[in-house]
């Protein structure tokens, strides 16, 4: 008799042990899954399946509090329960569990006055356990049901309570994630609108300064003042662009227009673009560039942005009469593969504090932490550089021997394995320089007038329309060769204008250019989809604008 009893106890212990192991393994898997979810729907799907396994129940429901009601959002059961229904908190057992902040364990539903029998008679339920989600401030409940009279075991109740605790944490995480996502979306919208609102007043100022430069030249006190103003406007525009770029890169909204280009030419061109700034800083730049082309697939605009940022940093943190070394080298990979180009910008400036180096490429990190912030900036440039270089499949690193011992930045980019010379036999057509008929569609009077003045300085015939509807009417009347159109127009926005004009055969050979304060990647894509040939942001550099006009006009002539 003793042997039989011992065997029975041993079997029960083994069964209990086996139940615990399998249940806890299942629970562990659920915890891992819930740690990765991003929506309430994912939580519900995971929990409704797991709750039934963990309790050996014939059915479970997932309930969320909805004001003064209980919403039975989902279920997993042998028969239908109350999915999709709502009941007042005080009239159902899930509401009781939430209001009393404790689990309800009911062995016989017909013997408990908390149960609304009319709702249960049509179901299979005979026994149940209802546990609130987050006991301190319940936001829902999970119910387990049995089709035969059943008193839930301590293990089943424990599993359900652990599951509800884990669910509460998962819901809190999802709510926090959604809140942060919404806040980031609002932040991105605010930054885009801020950039637009800043560009609008900066654009006419930039137009006016460029016009003064054309009229007065670059010499004398007035000429030097104009150059200074132009430099500061470019700096302001750069800060606006960095704000947008950091946001766009963070959310993967930037795409590259890769072309096979000679990095040597790009570096020389960028150095030439910075010649005035270098001269103004009284610095000496020493170049060490290959005599043969170094080919790589890069986005021209983004490469200039990367190199320009590094060169600007070297200028900013160097003292007058200092030195800047720009090196470009080609490093061949093993067995002819994996070759890279290394672009180095080194200066003899103030150097970098070693404690800052590990975080130097993080957004809003600044090497200049002095109270006067004499070197300015938002601490975004290097973060943008790192992201753009990595989008190109490369990497960037910074080094410094210490304070007042200079700094060096190295950009490594993959290069084309085929090293070929430029095809100099291609003939480039020189378009005839002529006066073009240009229509400017712009609702900002200052921007429109100053843009008209500059274009007329180049000998073009310019008309202005102050809204989209008038712009279309004027375009059809004058049939301009170039249409420069703002996006944020009253009555009819620039996208709609472009789509309307693109449908008219009169403008098949016209150049439609978007000139706007909206400079995000999505804005550029929408502009091209609407029918614009290119997208430029305010304030525009007139060399860039005239280059775009020439490029597309040359294309029309050649066709």
VMD Tcl script that draws the C-alpha trace (Angstrom):
set ca {
  {0.00 0.00 0.00}
  {2.86 2.32 0.87}
  {4.55 1.61 -2.43}
  {1.39 2.44 -4.39}
  {0.98 5.74 -2.48}
  {4.62 6.71 -3.00}
  {4.29 5.92 -6.71}
  {1.15 8.05 -6.95}
  {2.82 11.00 -5.19}
  {5.91 10.64 -7.35}
  {3.82 10.62 -10.54}
  {1.91 13.70 -9.38}
  {5.17 15.49 -8.57}
  {6.66 14.57 -11.94}
  {3.52 15.75 -13.71}
  {3.58 19.02 -11.77}
  {7.30 19.45 -12.50}
  {6.74 18.76 -16.20}
  {3.85 21.27 -16.26}
  {6.03 23.95 -14.69}
  {8.92 23.46 -17.10}
  {6.78 23.52 -20.27}
  {4.67 26.43 -18.99}
  {7.64 28.55 -18.01}
  {9.35 27.85 -21.34}
  {6.17 28.94 -23.12}
  {5.93 32.00 -20.89}
  {9.56 32.90 -21.58}
  {8.89 32.77 -25.33}
  {5.87 35.05 -24.85}
  {7.91 37.56 -22.85}
  {10.52 37.66 -25.63}
  {7.85 38.16 -28.29}
  {6.12 40.92 -26.33}
  {9.41 42.76 -25.90}
  {9.56 43.31 -29.67}
  {6.01 44.38 -30.51}
  {5.11 47.88 -31.69}
  {1.29 47.76 -31.82}
  {-1.59 46.80 -29.49}
  {-2.86 44.42 -32.20}
  {0.39 42.43 -32.03}
  {0.08 42.19 -28.24}
  {-3.49 40.92 -28.46}
  {-2.57 38.29 -31.06}
  {0.32 36.93 -28.96}
  {-1.54 36.98 -25.63}
  {-4.83 35.46 -26.79}
  {-2.97 32.40 -28.07}
  {-0.57 32.10 -25.14}
  {-3.16 32.55 -22.38}
  {-5.05 29.42 -23.42}
  {-1.87 27.33 -23.60}
  {-0.64 28.51 -20.19}
  {-3.94 27.86 -18.37}
  {-5.12 24.73 -20.21}
  {-8.41 26.61 -20.63}
  {-11.13 25.97 -23.22}
  {-11.21 29.65 -24.09}
  {-9.73 33.04 -23.29}
  {-10.76 36.66 -23.89}
  {-8.66 39.81 -24.13}
  {-10.51 42.79 -22.67}
  {-9.54 46.49 -22.78}
  {-11.10 49.25 -20.73}
  {-12.88 51.81 -22.90}
  {-14.00 54.61 -20.61}
  {-16.81 53.14 -18.46}
  {-17.10 50.05 -20.64}
  {-15.28 46.76 -21.10}
  {-14.39 46.05 -24.72}
  {-13.94 42.35 -25.50}
  {-11.48 42.93 -28.33}
  {-10.47 39.34 -29.12}
  {-10.78 35.71 -28.04}
  {-9.46 32.19 -28.59}
  {-12.00 29.55 -27.62}
  {-13.81 26.32 -28.53}
  {-16.95 28.34 -29.12}
  {-17.99 31.96 -29.58}
  {-17.86 34.28 -26.58}
  {-18.23 38.08 -26.81}
  {-15.67 39.26 -29.35}
  {-16.26 42.87 -30.40}
  {-18.91 43.50 -27.71}
  {-18.90 46.21 -25.05}
  {-20.44 45.95 -21.59}
  {-20.66 48.47 -18.73}
  {-17.87 48.03 -16.17}
  {-20.33 47.33 -13.37}
  {-22.25 44.65 -15.26}
  {-19.52 42.14 -16.16}
  {-16.85 40.14 -14.38}
  {-13.97 41.79 -16.29}
  {-15.25 45.15 -15.03}
  {-15.40 43.76 -11.49}
  {-11.76 42.64 -11.73}
  {-10.71 46.07 -12.97}
  {-12.75 48.07 -10.47}
  {-11.65 45.92 -7.53}
  {-8.06 45.60 -8.80}
  {-7.92 41.87 -8.11}
  {-8.42 38.54 -9.83}
  {-11.83 36.85 -9.84}
  {-11.66 33.03 -9.46}
  {-15.08 31.44 -10.02}
  {-15.54 27.66 -9.91}
  {-19.28 27.70 -10.75}
  {-20.67 30.69 -12.60}
  {-24.23 29.77 -11.59}
  {-23.37 30.11 -7.92}
  {-21.76 33.58 -8.13}
  {-23.93 36.70 -8.15}
  {-21.19 38.71 -9.92}
  {-21.90 36.83 -13.14}
  {-24.51 38.21 -15.63}
  {-26.07 34.83 -16.39}
  {-28.01 35.97 -19.45}
  {-24.72 36.74 -21.20}
  {-23.21 33.38 -20.21}
  {-26.06 30.92 -20.83}
  {-25.49 30.98 -24.60}
  {-21.79 30.09 -24.16}
  {-19.92 26.96 -23.11}
  {-18.54 28.61 -19.94}
  {-18.96 26.87 -16.56}
  {-15.89 28.21 -14.67}
  {-13.51 31.11 -15.11}
  {-10.60 33.21 -13.90}
  {-10.48 36.94 -14.73}
  {-7.22 38.81 -13.99}
  {-6.81 42.61 -14.41}
  {-4.03 43.96 -16.62}
  {-1.95 46.31 -14.41}
  {-3.40 45.96 -10.92}
  {-2.48 49.49 -9.74}
  {-4.48 51.16 -12.51}
  {-6.19 48.48 -14.61}
  {-6.42 49.10 -18.33}
  {-7.94 45.76 -19.23}
  {-8.25 42.12 -18.22}
  {-7.56 38.61 -19.47}
  {-10.15 35.90 -18.85}
  {-9.72 32.12 -18.96}
  {-12.82 29.88 -19.25}
  {-13.58 26.17 -18.86}
  {-16.48 24.17 -20.35}
  {-16.71 21.90 -17.27}
  {-16.78 22.91 -13.64}
  {-13.17 23.60 -12.79}
  {-11.38 25.27 -9.90}
  {-8.26 26.92 -11.31}
  {-5.03 25.63 -9.82}
  {-2.50 27.99 -8.19}
  {-0.18 27.33 -11.14}
  {-2.83 28.34 -13.69}
  {-3.65 31.52 -11.76}
  {0.05 32.30 -11.37}
  {0.65 31.88 -15.10}
  {-2.27 34.17 -15.92}
  {-1.06 36.82 -13.46}
  {2.49 36.74 -14.84}
  {1.03 37.01 -18.35}
  {-1.10 40.04 -17.43}
  {1.89 41.74 -15.77}
  {3.97 41.16 -18.89}
  {1.09 42.38 -21.06}
  {0.84 45.57 -18.99}
  {4.53 46.30 -19.59}
  {4.16 45.56 -23.31}
  {1.15 47.89 -23.61}
  {3.05 50.64 -21.76}
  {6.00 50.18 -24.14}
  {3.74 50.33 -27.20}
  {2.02 53.46 -25.90}
  {5.40 55.07 -25.25}
  {6.67 54.03 -28.69}
  {3.56 55.42 -30.38}
  {3.85 58.63 -28.37}
  {7.49 59.05 -29.41}
  {6.62 58.22 -33.02}
  {3.88 60.84 -33.00}
  {6.17 63.37 -31.36}
  {8.89 62.65 -33.94}
  {6.37 63.06 -36.74}
  {5.28 66.39 -35.26}
  {8.93 67.37 -34.85}
  {9.69 66.51 -38.48}
  {6.64 68.47 -39.61}
  {7.69 71.41 -37.44}
  {11.28 71.33 -38.75}
  {10.05 71.20 -42.36}
  {7.69 74.11 -41.73}
  {10.40 76.02 -39.84}
  {12.80 75.53 -42.76}
  {10.15 76.75 -45.19}
  {9.33 79.80 -43.08}
  {13.03 80.64 -42.68}
  {13.78 80.21 -46.37}
  {10.99 82.52 -47.47}
  {12.49 85.71 -45.93}
  {16.06 84.59 -46.64}
  {15.33 84.09 -50.38}
  {14.69 87.75 -51.32}
  {17.62 88.86 -49.15}
  {19.86 86.39 -50.99}
  {18.46 87.48 -54.36}
  {19.12 91.12 -53.50}
  {22.67 90.45 -52.31}
  {23.49 88.48 -55.46}
  {22.08 91.30 -57.56}
  {24.25 93.82 -55.68}
  {27.27 91.60 -56.29}
  {26.52 91.54 -60.02}
  {25.98 95.30 -60.19}
  {28.75 96.49 -57.83}
  {31.39 93.81 -58.24}
  {33.50 92.33 -55.46}
  {36.03 95.10 -54.81}
  {36.01 98.05 -52.45}
  {34.28 98.39 -49.09}
  {30.79 97.90 -50.54}
  {31.85 94.89 -52.60}
  {33.50 93.28 -49.59}
  {30.36 93.94 -47.51}
  {28.24 92.26 -50.16}
  {30.56 89.24 -50.15}
  {30.31 89.07 -46.35}
  {26.51 89.17 -46.53}
  {26.49 86.44 -49.18}
  {28.76 84.29 -47.02}
  {26.48 84.65 -43.99}
  {23.38 83.85 -46.05}
  {25.04 80.66 -47.30}
  {25.90 79.77 -43.71}
  {22.28 80.26 -42.64}
  {21.07 78.15 -45.57}
  {23.52 75.41 -44.59}
  {22.15 75.33 -41.04}
  {18.60 75.00 -42.38}
  {19.66 72.15 -44.68}
  {21.39 70.32 -41.82}
  {18.23 70.45 -39.71}
  {16.26 68.81 -42.51}
  {18.98 66.31 -43.38}
  {19.35 64.94 -39.84}
  {15.61 64.35 -39.63}
  {15.41 62.82 -43.13}
  {18.40 60.53 -42.64}
  {17.14 59.32 -39.27}
  {13.91 58.07 -40.83}
  {15.48 56.76 -44.04}
  {13.93 59.43 -46.24}
  {17.09 60.23 -48.22}
  {17.91 58.38 -51.43}
  {21.10 58.76 -53.43}
  {21.42 59.52 -57.14}
  {24.59 57.51 -57.76}
  {26.78 58.15 -60.80}
  {30.21 56.89 -61.82}
  {32.39 59.95 -61.23}
  {36.05 60.88 -60.86}
  {36.69 61.74 -57.20}
  {39.78 63.77 -58.15}
  {37.66 66.17 -60.18}
  {35.05 66.41 -57.43}
  {37.66 67.28 -54.79}
  {39.24 69.93 -57.04}
  {35.85 71.43 -57.83}
  {34.88 71.56 -54.17}
  {38.20 73.20 -53.23}
  {37.61 75.77 -55.94}
  {34.13 76.46 -54.53}
  {35.72 77.14 -51.13}
  {38.53 79.32 -52.52}
  {37.05 82.57 -51.23}
  {36.46 81.16 -47.74}
  {40.02 79.82 -47.65}
  {41.39 83.18 -48.72}
  {39.23 85.01 -46.20}
  {40.52 82.73 -43.40}
  {44.13 83.40 -44.48}
  {44.90 79.69 -44.57}
  {47.16 77.61 -46.81}
  {45.72 74.45 -48.36}
  {48.17 71.76 -49.46}
  {46.70 69.27 -51.94}
  {47.98 65.78 -52.62}
  {45.76 64.33 -55.33}
  {46.40 61.46 -57.76}
  {47.38 62.25 -61.33}
  {45.01 59.59 -62.63}
  {41.23 59.37 -62.15}
  {39.76 57.58 -59.13}
  {36.31 56.35 -60.08}
  {33.48 55.74 -57.61}
  {29.71 55.63 -57.60}
  {28.66 58.71 -55.66}
  {25.87 61.25 -55.43}
  {27.53 64.49 -56.56}
  {25.49 66.79 -54.34}
  {25.99 64.62 -51.26}
  {29.73 64.22 -51.93}
  {30.13 68.00 -52.06}
  {28.14 68.18 -48.84}
  {30.41 65.65 -47.09}
  {33.69 67.16 -48.26}
  {32.36 70.69 -47.80}
  {31.43 69.95 -44.20}
  {34.88 68.56 -43.43}
  {36.59 71.49 -45.15}
  {34.33 73.99 -43.34}
  {35.25 72.34 -40.03}
  {38.94 72.66 -40.81}
  {38.45 76.34 -41.69}
  {36.33 76.96 -38.60}
  {38.75 75.42 -36.12}
  {42.01 76.68 -37.66}
  {43.84 79.82 -36.65}
  {44.92 82.45 -39.24}
  {48.08 81.49 -41.15}
  {47.34 77.84 -40.39}
  {47.60 74.85 -42.71}
  {45.08 72.42 -44.13}
  {46.15 69.25 -45.92}
  {43.77 67.56 -48.37}
  {44.84 64.09 -49.51}
  {43.12 61.62 -51.79}
  {44.62 58.17 -52.26}
  {43.65 54.97 -54.03}
  {44.23 51.74 -52.09}
  {43.96 48.62 -54.18}
  {42.29 45.64 -52.52}
  {43.64 42.13 -52.34}
  {43.34 40.17 -55.59}
  {42.04 43.27 -57.33}
  {38.81 43.51 -55.30}
  {37.75 45.64 -52.38}
  {39.66 48.71 -53.54}
  {38.89 51.96 -51.74}
  {39.56 55.67 -51.95}
  {40.65 57.49 -48.79}
  {39.94 61.21 -48.58}
  {41.73 62.94 -45.72}
  {41.22 66.49 -44.42}
  {43.83 67.45 -41.81}
  {44.36 70.80 -40.13}
  {46.78 72.49 -37.74}
  {43.94 73.94 -35.67}
  {42.72 73.72 -32.09}
  {42.41 69.95 -32.09}
  {39.76 67.80 -30.41}
  {39.41 66.92 -26.74}
  {39.92 63.10 -26.50}
  {36.80 62.81 -24.33}
  {34.65 64.13 -27.20}
  {36.05 61.86 -29.94}
  {33.82 58.81 -29.19}
  {30.65 60.90 -29.53}
  {31.83 63.36 -32.18}
  {29.54 62.02 -34.92}
  {26.42 61.98 -32.74}
  {23.74 64.64 -33.46}
  {24.11 67.91 -31.52}
  {27.65 67.09 -30.36}
  {29.94 70.12 -30.58}
  {33.68 70.40 -30.16}
  {33.28 74.11 -29.36}
  {31.81 74.07 -25.84}
  {32.99 77.51 -24.79}
  {30.49 80.00 -23.41}
  {31.00 82.45 -26.27}
  {30.43 79.69 -28.91}
  {32.58 81.75 -31.23}
  {32.55 79.07 -33.92}
  {28.77 78.60 -33.95}
  {26.95 75.68 -35.56}
  {24.25 73.28 -34.40}
  {26.42 70.21 -33.90}
  {24.72 68.44 -36.83}
  {27.29 68.62 -39.63}
  {29.41 65.63 -38.67}
  {26.33 63.52 -37.93}
  {25.13 64.24 -41.48}
  {28.60 63.45 -42.86}
  {28.69 60.05 -41.13}
  {25.21 59.10 -42.32}
  {25.84 60.16 -45.93}
  {29.18 58.37 -46.10}
  {27.61 55.18 -44.74}
  {24.81 55.46 -47.31}
  {27.59 55.36 -49.92}
  {28.93 52.15 -48.36}
  {31.90 53.89 -46.74}
  {32.97 55.03 -43.29}
  {34.44 58.11 -41.65}
  {36.73 58.45 -38.65}
  {38.22 61.33 -36.71}
  {41.51 61.59 -34.85}
  {43.47 64.23 -32.98}
  {46.69 64.26 -31.01}
  {45.08 66.61 -28.53}
  {44.24 70.24 -27.86}
  {46.05 72.70 -30.20}
  {47.55 69.81 -32.15}
  {45.11 69.75 -35.05}
  {42.61 67.14 -36.20}
  {42.17 64.75 -39.10}
  {39.06 63.29 -40.71}
  {39.31 60.32 -43.06}
  {36.52 59.23 -45.40}
  {36.84 55.80 -46.96}
  {34.68 55.02 -50.01}
  {34.46 51.92 -52.21}
  {35.70 52.59 -55.74}
  {35.07 51.05 -59.14}
  {37.42 48.21 -59.87}
  {37.79 49.29 -63.50}
  {40.13 52.29 -63.63}
  {39.58 53.91 -67.00}
  {40.43 57.29 -68.41}
  {37.86 59.91 -69.34}
  {36.54 59.71 -72.85}
  {37.76 63.05 -74.15}
  {36.42 62.37 -77.63}
  {32.84 63.21 -76.65}
  {31.79 66.56 -78.09}
  {29.91 68.84 -75.71}
  {27.44 71.11 -77.45}
  {27.65 74.79 -76.53}
  {24.12 76.16 -76.56}
  {23.62 79.51 -78.14}
  {23.42 82.20 -75.50}
  {20.13 83.97 -75.99}
  {17.46 85.80 -74.13}
  {14.87 83.41 -72.76}
  {11.24 84.06 -72.00}
  {10.83 83.20 -68.29}
  {7.72 83.08 -66.11}
  {8.11 83.30 -62.32}
  {5.10 81.99 -60.36}
  {5.66 83.25 -56.81}
  {3.30 84.70 -54.19}
  {6.06 86.33 -52.11}
  {6.42 89.80 -53.66}
  {10.00 90.36 -52.43}
  {11.19 87.01 -53.76}
  {9.45 87.49 -57.11}
  {10.73 91.03 -57.69}
  {14.35 90.29 -56.74}
  {14.39 87.07 -58.77}
  {13.01 88.99 -61.77}
  {15.70 91.67 -61.38}
  {18.55 89.15 -61.34}
  {17.23 87.18 -64.32}
  {16.75 90.40 -66.29}
  {20.37 91.28 -65.48}
  {21.32 88.17 -67.48}
  {19.26 89.47 -70.41}
  {16.13 87.35 -69.98}
  {12.55 88.55 -70.48}
  {10.73 87.88 -67.18}
  {7.05 87.93 -66.22}
  {5.52 87.32 -62.76}
  {2.30 85.58 -61.68}
  {1.30 85.68 -58.00}
  {-0.75 82.50 -57.71}
  {-1.16 79.13 -59.40}
  {-4.30 79.85 -61.38}
  {-2.90 83.11 -62.75}
  {0.37 81.29 -63.42}
  {-1.33 78.76 -65.69}
  {-3.25 81.51 -67.52}
  {-0.07 83.56 -68.02}
  {1.91 80.51 -69.16}
  {-0.68 79.64 -71.80}
  {-0.72 83.23 -73.01}
  {3.06 83.85 -73.13}
  {4.31 80.25 -73.74}
  {7.58 80.82 -71.81}
  {10.60 78.64 -72.36}
  {11.34 78.52 -68.61}
  {8.77 78.41 -65.79}
  {10.09 78.88 -62.25}
  {7.32 77.97 -59.81}
  {6.95 78.06 -56.03}
  {5.22 75.09 -54.34}
  {3.31 76.78 -51.53}
  {0.98 78.95 -53.63}
  {-2.51 80.23 -52.79}
  {-5.58 78.87 -54.62}
  {-3.58 76.19 -56.46}
  {-0.26 74.77 -55.25}
  {2.84 74.29 -57.37}
  {2.34 70.52 -57.73}
  {-1.08 71.08 -59.27}
  {0.35 73.79 -61.55}
  {3.08 71.42 -62.79}
  {0.61 68.59 -63.42}
  {-1.70 70.92 -65.35}
  {1.06 72.40 -67.51}
  {2.61 68.97 -68.16}
  {-0.64 67.88 -69.83}
  {-0.46 70.80 -72.30}
  {1.51 70.09 -75.50}
  {2.52 73.78 -75.64}
  {5.01 73.16 -72.85}
  {6.61 69.96 -74.10}
  {9.90 71.79 -74.70}
  {9.61 74.15 -71.73}
  {11.68 73.83 -68.58}
  {9.64 73.64 -65.39}
  {11.71 74.36 -62.25}
  {10.43 74.13 -58.66}
  {11.90 76.89 -56.47}
  {10.56 76.48 -52.96}
  {11.14 76.62 -49.22}
  {10.09 72.97 -48.90}
  {13.38 71.11 -49.21}
  {12.76 67.61 -47.85}
  {13.49 64.45 -49.82}
  {9.77 63.73 -50.15}
  {9.22 67.26 -51.47}
  {11.83 66.67 -54.17}
  {10.29 63.34 -55.17}
  {6.80 64.85 -55.32}
  {8.11 67.72 -57.46}
  {9.62 65.34 -60.03}
  {6.48 63.20 -60.04}
  {4.36 66.32 -60.66}
  {6.37 67.20 -63.79}
  {9.11 69.55 -62.61}
  {12.46 69.00 -64.32}
  {14.35 69.86 -61.12}
  {13.79 70.98 -57.54}
  {15.74 73.89 -56.01}
  {15.37 75.27 -52.49}
  {15.34 78.88 -51.39}
  {17.54 80.84 -51.22}
  {18.91 79.74 -54.57}
  {22.45 80.35 -55.80}
  {21.99 81.96 -59.22}
  {24.97 80.11 -60.64}
  {23.10 76.91 -59.81}
  {19.83 78.23 -61.21}
  {21.39 79.41 -64.49}
  {23.31 76.12 -64.75}
  {20.03 74.18 -64.49}
  {18.40 76.42 -67.09}
  {21.40 75.99 -69.43}
  {21.50 72.23 -68.89}
  {17.88 71.63 -69.77}
  {17.86 74.25 -72.51}
  {20.91 72.57 -74.05}
  {19.04 69.27 -73.90}
  {16.07 70.78 -75.74}
  {18.35 72.22 -78.45}
  {20.22 68.95 -78.92}
  {16.96 67.02 -79.31}
}
mol new
graphics top color blue
foreach p $ca { graphics top sphere $p radius 0.5 }
foreach p [lrange $ca 0 end-1] q [lrange $ca 1 end] { graphics top cylinder $p $q radius 0.2 }
display resetview
